Amino acid sequence: MKNKTKTSETGNGPALMPLELRQSLSRFATGVTIVTCQGSEGPCGITANSFSSVSLEPPLVLWNIAKVSNSLQAYLDAEYFAINVLNAEQQSLSAHFALSDHTLFAGIEFELSDRGVPIFPGTIACFECRTRAVLECGDHYIIIGEVEKHCSNGGRPLLFSDGQYGTVADSTD
Ligand SMILES: Cc1cc2nc3c(=O)[nH]c(=O)nc-3n(C[C@H](O)[C@H](O)[C@H](O)COP(=O)(O)O)c2cc1C
């Protein structure tokens, strides 16, 4: 395997180039989630890989939403949101909820939880959260939620790395 190192650094030179920074950041492999909430105009869903755990006691998680997102206001206003963690077979669902479209839920299987947030069947985990804090940070907002309900299921995770989808090897592969 070739090891091609590219280095960028701030200092006396020019500022970091966003594209190069994005390339280095994309080396960090993540899972893939769809974060959902109930907006004033109906359910919202956005594919997000910025999800991270924050604290066990109290149970806190976070994700980041771009300021340019069409559904930003719905998430900033939402009392509750859900983190749907996708399995390896849900790549097309991930691609679907990465689209800018106001009819995203048409023809998609989901149910509304007791808290009124869309939950997808077949995910490997789900976290229903009450919004605890919203922090403006650069070109994104960080949304921190307190987990009120969660579940985990079998199946392999959908992964995202270097702009590509993948999964982990099954022990029988
Ligand atoms: C794998 C993947 C991960 C993404 N992660 C995020 C994220 O963490 N936060 C975010 O704001 N957008 C993220 N996006 C982009 C949004 O899904 C996309 O811009 C959004 O759904 C576009 O619709 P909107 O403008 O209506 O929000 C991600 C996209 C993909 C494919």
The ligand as an SDF file (V2000), in Angstrom:
LIG
                    3D

 31 33  0  0  0  0  0  0  0  0999 V2000
  -22.1470   10.5070    4.6510 C   0  0  0  0  0  0  0  0  0  0  0  0
  -22.6550   11.9190    4.8120 C   0  0  0  0  0  0  0  0  0  0  0  0
  -22.5160   12.5750    6.0150 C   0  0  0  0  0  0  0  0  0  0  0  0
  -22.9990   13.8780    6.2040 C   0  0  0  0  0  0  0  0  0  0  0  0
  -22.8710   14.4770    7.4210 N   0  0  0  0  0  0  0  0  0  0  0  0
  -23.3980   15.7140    7.6300 C   0  0  0  0  0  0  0  0  0  0  0  0
  -23.3740   16.3020    8.9240 C   0  0  0  0  0  0  0  0  0  0  0  0
  -22.8620   15.7290    9.8870 O   0  0  0  0  0  0  0  0  0  0  0  0
  -23.9380   17.5300    9.0690 N   0  0  0  0  0  0  0  0  0  0  0  0
  -24.5160   18.2070    8.0250 C   0  0  0  0  0  0  0  0  0  0  0  0
  -25.0040   19.3190    8.2150 O   0  0  0  0  0  0  0  0  0  0  0  0
  -24.5540   17.6570    6.7820 N   0  0  0  0  0  0  0  0  0  0  0  0
  -24.0350   16.4230    6.5650 C   0  0  0  0  0  0  0  0  0  0  0  0
  -24.1050   15.8460    5.3390 N   0  0  0  0  0  0  0  0  0  0  0  0
  -24.7310   16.5870    4.2390 C   0  0  0  0  0  0  0  0  0  0  0  0
  -26.2490   16.5700    4.3660 C   0  0  0  0  0  0  0  0  0  0  0  0
  -26.7730   15.2620    4.4470 O   0  0  0  0  0  0  0  0  0  0  0  0
  -26.8690   17.3090    3.1720 C   0  0  0  0  0  0  0  0  0  0  0  0
  -26.1810   18.4780    2.9210 O   0  0  0  0  0  0  0  0  0  0  0  0
  -28.2850   17.6960    3.4570 C   0  0  0  0  0  0  0  0  0  0  0  0
  -29.1110   16.5590    3.6390 O   0  0  0  0  0  0  0  0  0  0  0  0
  -28.8230   18.5350    2.2980 C   0  0  0  0  0  0  0  0  0  0  0  0
  -30.1560   18.8930    2.5510 O   0  0  0  0  0  0  0  0  0  0  0  0
  -30.5860   20.2430    3.3090 P   0  0  0  0  0  0  0  0  0  0  0  0
  -29.9040   21.3850    2.6290 O   0  0  0  0  0  0  0  0  0  0  0  0
  -32.0790   20.2780    3.1580 O   0  0  0  0  0  0  0  0  0  0  0  0
  -30.1350   20.1010    4.7100 O   0  0  0  0  0  0  0  0  0  0  0  0
  -23.6300   14.5480    5.1270 C   0  0  0  0  0  0  0  0  0  0  0  0
  -23.7790   13.8850    3.8980 C   0  0  0  0  0  0  0  0  0  0  0  0
  -23.3000   12.5910    3.7420 C   0  0  0  0  0  0  0  0  0  0  0  0
  -23.4990   11.8780    2.4200 C   0  0  0  0  0  0  0  0  0  0  0  0
  1  2  1  0
  2  3  1  0
  2 30  2  0
  3  4  2  0
  4  5  1  0
  4 28  1  0
  5  6  2  0
  6  7  1  0
  6 13  1  0
  7  8  2  0
  7  9  1  0
  9 10  1  0
 10 11  2  0
 10 12  1  0
 12 13  2  0
 13 14  1  0
 14 15  1  0
 14 28  1  0
 15 16  1  0
 16 17  1  0
 16 18  1  0
 18 19  1  0
 18 20  1  0
 20 21  1  0
 20 22  1  0
 22 23  1  0
 23 24  1  0
 24 25  2  0
 24 26  1  0
 24 27  1  0
 28 29  2  0
 29 30  1  0
 30 31  1  0
M  END
$$$$
